[in-house]
Amino acid sequence: MNDYDAVVIGAGNAGLTAAATLQRAGIRTLLVERHNVPGGCATSFRRGRFEFEVALHQLSGLGVEGQAFSLRALFEGLGVADELEFVQEHDLYRAVVPGVVDVTLPADWSGAADALEAAFPGNRSRVERFFQLIRDVTFWQIAAMRGLPAEQIDPVLFQQGLRSLKDVLDDHFDDEGLKCALGTYWCYVGQPPSRLRFQDLALTLFAYLEFKPWHVRGGSQAMSTAILGSFLKAGGEARFNTAVERILTRRGKVVGVRLDDGQEVSAGDVVSNASLPLTYGMLDAGTVPAAVRDDLATRRIGVSGFVLHMGLDATPAELGFTTSTTFVNVDTDDDRTFASMRSLEPARGICVSSYDIAPIGFAPTGATHVSLMTLQYADAWDKVAPADYARTKFAYAETLLDLVEHIAPGIRDAIEEVDVATPLTMARYLGHPGGAIYGYDQDATESWLFRNSERQTHVPGLHLAGSWAGIGGFQPTLEAGTRVARRLLRSKAA
Ligand SMILES: Cc1cc2nc3c(=O)[nH]c(=O)nc-3n(C[C@H](O)[C@H](O)[C@H](O)COP(=O)(O)OP(=O)(O)OC[C@H]3O[C@@H](n4cnc5c(N)ncnc54)[C@H](O)[C@@H]3O)c2cc1C
């Protein structure tokens, strides 16, 4: 008899939901995580009297009372819904390009249209047409993802879905500021409007406008800890500070794993939440099918991030924050901003999260927890000499502070605690190549239409769950783990 029925490698969102789903269905599961806490990206850490959220800016997928969406059912299914307190953000975001754009969009369709009309008069009917297109493309995209035959899908999906966001925005609007304000969520996918498929932006905007953006009280760590609790309560076993080093196979089929302390654990199924390069690299070279090698060779390691976590000795109002989420860009040239993500030139765009507008409970009374984030590839950081690293990262951090000064002048004077994470920090904590936070570059070639790593590992007993095998982000990875576990359970029952 095997030591376990299944081993899950990695306790990120997808690893946690996969492990909990399996164990709760009676599959004896070992969860192995190289870090000392559960969550992967979905964690927090303490500095002084502050706790800092690592990754979550806006949680999608919860929905509101009377219109619950998929994550509520997922948390209920894992028995953790009552342990978690969700905090709703009422604004979608504030978009700022100094001297060009300053508009706050409420998180509802008509409020957002009103705000855009007030900021860019004369565009209301165009905005409404654009919003209708978002709803139509998203509706039919979801139907297609759920397997509706192509002949029953409305042609709008095929005509508009794979066009670039830039082309669709250009069709609707003349004002560059308005296009920038509507397209600013591109950084949540990591591809600029000229490379981003319209259907991806449509899905993102739809998710937040229809089902609202949320935070979790206690941060994403509270969510990760609750899901781990569900797994342990069901009898699962977890090992932290332990990495899986090899995935063991016999006659091409998975038979277990070897841990970094040399211990071999037998199991008929392995679910990997680690990156694809690492996962396939843990197999004997001869076991990796040519189809997989060819596929991996065509993919591009995705973007990482540079984050400034700050504990500020002032309230959000004193600092000038009016919304939880603000995007500040130096100009509307998103292609230039995207190109700059491979260099150390001053940050050209930041996402500002003010976690005490809708308080998540981390900052002491009278203080505020704020993070500034810009996307960056690891390339530029790989070239920094170790002796120059600290100086370089603090100098780069100053450029993010320069940008946030546009909406919170004098913020530097209120800094009490600060911590800086570069793409190398992400790589170290996650173990992912390039410190990539959404897996592979989420460009058109990664669409669910063209690839399905999650369904086809080509190695019996190996299952992939998480950002590298599908779509990055919180909602997609939480759902991926559950989906992969359910598929595994169905295959056992068959
Ligand atoms: C700073 C930042 C901001 C972000 N902002 C947002 C946001 O606002 N909204 C959003 O939706 N998404 C956001 N993301 C992205 C999102 O957090 C991730 O896409 C998602 O959490 C990835 O989940 P995952 O299941 O793929 O696992 P990951 O979080 O990537 O975790 C993988 C886990 O596997 C472990 N592991 C790897 N190798 C091994 C091994 N050999 N043995 C054992 N364990 C191993 C790692 O230690 C890690 O814990 C952000 C990410 C970051 C870092």
The ligand as an SDF file (V2000), in Angstrom:
LIG
                    3D

 53 58  0  0  0  0  0  0  0  0999 V2000
    2.9670   41.0390   -5.3150 C   0  0  0  0  0  0  0  0  0  0  0  0
    1.8570   40.2780   -5.9940 C   0  0  0  0  0  0  0  0  0  0  0  0
    0.6670   40.9150   -6.2980 C   0  0  0  0  0  0  0  0  0  0  0  0
   -0.3830   40.2180   -6.9110 C   0  0  0  0  0  0  0  0  0  0  0  0
   -1.5950   40.8340   -7.0840 N   0  0  0  0  0  0  0  0  0  0  0  0
   -2.6720   40.0910   -7.4910 C   0  0  0  0  0  0  0  0  0  0  0  0
   -4.0220   40.6210   -7.4680 C   0  0  0  0  0  0  0  0  0  0  0  0
   -4.2790   41.7270   -7.0350 O   0  0  0  0  0  0  0  0  0  0  0  0
   -5.0240   39.8580   -7.9410 N   0  0  0  0  0  0  0  0  0  0  0  0
   -4.8030   38.6070   -8.4010 C   0  0  0  0  0  0  0  0  0  0  0  0
   -5.7520   37.9320   -8.7910 O   0  0  0  0  0  0  0  0  0  0  0  0
   -3.5590   38.0760   -8.4200 N   0  0  0  0  0  0  0  0  0  0  0  0
   -2.5040   38.7720   -7.9550 C   0  0  0  0  0  0  0  0  0  0  0  0
   -1.2560   38.2160   -7.9140 N   0  0  0  0  0  0  0  0  0  0  0  0
   -1.0510   36.8940   -8.5190 C   0  0  0  0  0  0  0  0  0  0  0  0
   -1.5860   35.7700   -7.6650 C   0  0  0  0  0  0  0  0  0  0  0  0
   -1.2690   35.9990   -6.3210 O   0  0  0  0  0  0  0  0  0  0  0  0
   -0.9740   34.4600   -8.1540 C   0  0  0  0  0  0  0  0  0  0  0  0
   -1.1780   34.3120   -9.5550 O   0  0  0  0  0  0  0  0  0  0  0  0
   -1.5700   33.2400   -7.4550 C   0  0  0  0  0  0  0  0  0  0  0  0
   -1.6530   33.4540   -6.0590 O   0  0  0  0  0  0  0  0  0  0  0  0
   -0.7050   32.0300   -7.7670 C   0  0  0  0  0  0  0  0  0  0  0  0
   -1.2440   30.9020   -7.1350 O   0  0  0  0  0  0  0  0  0  0  0  0
   -0.7220   29.4530   -7.4440 P   0  0  0  0  0  0  0  0  0  0  0  0
   -1.7540   28.5030   -6.9860 O   0  0  0  0  0  0  0  0  0  0  0  0
   -0.2870   29.3600   -8.8630 O   0  0  0  0  0  0  0  0  0  0  0  0
    0.5330   29.2270   -6.4780 O   0  0  0  0  0  0  0  0  0  0  0  0
    1.7770   30.1330   -6.0050 P   0  0  0  0  0  0  0  0  0  0  0  0
    1.2760   31.2580   -5.1640 O   0  0  0  0  0  0  0  0  0  0  0  0
    2.6070   30.4730   -7.1810 O   0  0  0  0  0  0  0  0  0  0  0  0
    2.4940   29.1370   -5.0370 O   0  0  0  0  0  0  0  0  0  0  0  0
    3.2140   27.9960   -5.4410 C   0  0  0  0  0  0  0  0  0  0  0  0
    3.7110   27.3210   -4.1850 C   0  0  0  0  0  0  0  0  0  0  0  0
    4.4720   26.1810   -4.5380 O   0  0  0  0  0  0  0  0  0  0  0  0
    5.5850   26.0910   -3.6500 C   0  0  0  0  0  0  0  0  0  0  0  0
    6.6110   25.2570   -4.2600 N   0  0  0  0  0  0  0  0  0  0  0  0
    7.2640   25.4960   -5.4270 C   0  0  0  0  0  0  0  0  0  0  0  0
    8.1280   24.5020   -5.6730 N   0  0  0  0  0  0  0  0  0  0  0  0
    8.0190   23.6030   -4.6650 C   0  0  0  0  0  0  0  0  0  0  0  0
    8.6600   22.3550   -4.3510 C   0  0  0  0  0  0  0  0  0  0  0  0
    9.5770   21.8200   -5.1550 N   0  0  0  0  0  0  0  0  0  0  0  0
    8.3110   21.7200   -3.2150 N   0  0  0  0  0  0  0  0  0  0  0  0
    7.3870   22.2440   -2.3790 C   0  0  0  0  0  0  0  0  0  0  0  0
    6.7560   23.4230   -2.6200 N   0  0  0  0  0  0  0  0  0  0  0  0
    7.0640   24.0780   -3.7500 C   0  0  0  0  0  0  0  0  0  0  0  0
    5.9970   27.5400   -3.4540 C   0  0  0  0  0  0  0  0  0  0  0  0
    6.7980   27.7260   -2.3070 O   0  0  0  0  0  0  0  0  0  0  0  0
    4.6390   28.2150   -3.3550 C   0  0  0  0  0  0  0  0  0  0  0  0
    4.1650   28.2430   -2.0350 O   0  0  0  0  0  0  0  0  0  0  0  0
   -0.1950   38.8650   -7.2780 C   0  0  0  0  0  0  0  0  0  0  0  0
    0.9870   38.2140   -6.9610 C   0  0  0  0  0  0  0  0  0  0  0  0
    2.0110   38.9040   -6.3130 C   0  0  0  0  0  0  0  0  0  0  0  0
    3.2780   38.1910   -5.9030 C   0  0  0  0  0  0  0  0  0  0  0  0
  1  2  1  0
  2  3  1  0
  2 52  2  0
  3  4  2  0
  4  5  1  0
  4 50  1  0
  5  6  2  0
  6  7  1  0
  6 13  1  0
  7  8  2  0
  7  9  1  0
  9 10  1  0
 10 11  2  0
 10 12  1  0
 12 13  2  0
 13 14  1  0
 14 15  1  0
 14 50  1  0
 15 16  1  0
 16 17  1  0
 16 18  1  0
 18 19  1  0
 18 20  1  0
 20 21  1  0
 20 22  1  0
 22 23  1  0
 23 24  1  0
 24 25  2  0
 24 26  1  0
 24 27  1  0
 27 28  1  0
 28 29  2  0
 28 30  1  0
 28 31  1  0
 31 32  1  0
 32 33  1  0
 33 34  1  0
 33 48  1  0
 34 35  1  0
 35 36  1  0
 35 46  1  0
 36 37  1  0
 36 45  1  0
 37 38  2  0
 38 39  1  0
 39 40  1  0
 39 45  2  0
 40 41  1  0
 40 42  2  0
 42 43  1  0
 43 44  2  0
 44 45  1  0
 46 47  1  0
 46 48  1  0
 48 49  1  0
 50 51  2  0
 51 52  1  0
 52 53  1  0
M  END
$$$$
